[in-house]
Amino acid sequence: MTVSYTLKVANAKFGGFSKLLFRWKGSIYKLLYREFLVFCLLYSFISVLYRCVLTDQQQEVFERLARHCNKFAKLIPMSFVLGFYVTQAFQRWWGQYTSFPLPDNLMMVVSGNVHGTDERGRLLRRTLMRYANLSSILILRSISTRVRKRFQTLEDIVEAGFMTTDELKKLNHLYSDFNKYWMPLAWFANLASQARKEGRVKDDIALRLLMDELNNYRSKCSMLFHYDWISIPLVYTQVVTVAVYSFFTFCLIGRQFVKPEKPDEDKIHLDLYVPIFTLLEFFFYAGWLKVGELIINPFGEDDDDFETNQLIDRNIQVSMLAVDDMHQNLPLLEKDKYWVDKGPSYPSATMKPVFMGSTHDMRILEDDDEEPLPIPKTQMLAINVWPTTRKVKKQKNKSLQQLCLCSKYEDEPSKAIIALPPQQQNMTIQPACHEKLMGSPETTEQANQEP
């Protein structure tokens, strides 16, 4: 069963993660203790052989070999090889989790679009969801060891109630060299079409919605099958395994505490019988490899593998409740508590201010000694914003709706900016600008005389 510790780390506190180090089920200690003990025994055997059995001449040869192994063992890029491999394995693990076929969306569509409270309507809805669950059982039986042990034969599925005897005969009668997990979904599609002809499904839009959800469900079953079929390339798995075990094979010799090569190093040389840092390195790298081995196939029987049998039981129970017991079984409609009040009330101790934006409470303070910076005015071409109707043209001589300030050069009256009316800015309108917007007096008089 999957090991869950979410409640233990709900709040960040002192020693929060440290408490998890003392758990055994699903821990790295349970996965790694055998390899760790073998490494310690081999290291101790070589250390005793070097210190107590070999002669002085043989010890010199062993010391040269140990320095050589320690030098070239560092050339193996352990962090890169393991990091990339475990990343790919984790992405694959998460993809398999998100591809698990859950009937929740499908059962909602079936319950809302396959109508009828009589026995025929109940039979249609329950059979549709049983076909969907049967398809997931057939695919999980092909990839999960736990489900395979539960349903060793197809007769076990019939005995469990997921399939009838007649359906088993039809399943066996259809010859195919490939996995036939898709057959119950084909029965689902044909039965939904039959329900449409009977009027249980009101229109083609509802039938299309059923087919879309069915195809999404089928695609997840197919994705699980392909994840089981197509693995991470074997060559890369072999490279990672060889890299890790060869590295620590060299460490068995290269990390031995031998006599220093130069006599001057005797003062700083420390002879330890227990290689603490080498053991920690083995724990990290070998544990990293074990993580990859654990998550590369989550449908096994490890502590952290997916609990497929529990999911099967949950899916069949929830789907039958949704399409049968809860179909048109609605509670009494009543006005809710907030029919008048627009929001929930909180005790004064738990009320918190509403977030209005990071600059909501910002206040800009101006220094009295500093002069305000001038706001630059952008020059733009003056355009005629007046409507073209004759009635509005007659009103142009009475008042100005917008003020056009010409540039400081009178010989360029076409450049201007739009500003506020004169009542607010106490500005005068230059004749050139007025003529640019309003037109010349001759043009205005001619426009007023038009019929």
CORGINOR-V878308 format. One line per field, one symbol per residue. phi: phi as a letter, one per 30 degrees, with the letter a starting at -180 (. if undefined). A space follows every 50 residues. Layout:
# CORGINOR-V878308
phi->???
This chain:
# CORGINOR-V878308
phi->.ddcbdddcdbdbdiddddddcccdidddddcdddddddddddddddddd dccdddddddddddddddddddddddddddddddddddddddddddddcd dcdddddddddcbccjcdddddddddddddddddddddddddbcdddddd cdbdddddddjdbcdddddddddddadcdcdddddddeddddddddddid cdbddddddddddddddddddddddddddccdeddddddddddddddddd decdcddcdddcdddddcdbccdcddddddddddddddddddddcdbdcc bddcddddddddddddddddddccdcdhccdddbdddcdcddadcbdddc dbdddckdcdcdbcccdddcddddddcddbddbdcddcddddddddddac dbcccdddcddbddcabdbddddcchcccdedddddddideddddddddd d
